[in-house]
Amino acid sequence: MTVSEIKTKLIDSIEHLSDTQVEQLYAMMKQSFPEKVSSKASGLLGSMPNLIKYIAPDFNEALDDFKDYMPE
């Protein structure tokens, strides 16, 4: 049996599990292979809400250091 066939059988088997069984399977996988299961979640958008606490009112204004290069 090829790896592709094994993956297909696994997916077919998972589709027939109850929600509780899927959650249990996921917990077992996460425990056995933590770097594989949890690594995808670390880069998700919105994974660090409320990180920026303050932005100055003049945030978008030109810096004084670049006045010589700015058009008038």
Secondary structure as UniProt FT lines:
FT   HELIX           3..15
FT   HELIX           19..32
FT   HELIX           34..37
FT   TURN            39..40
FT   HELIX           41..43
FT   TURN            45..46
FT   TURN            49..50
FT   TURN            57..60
FT   HELIX           64..69
//
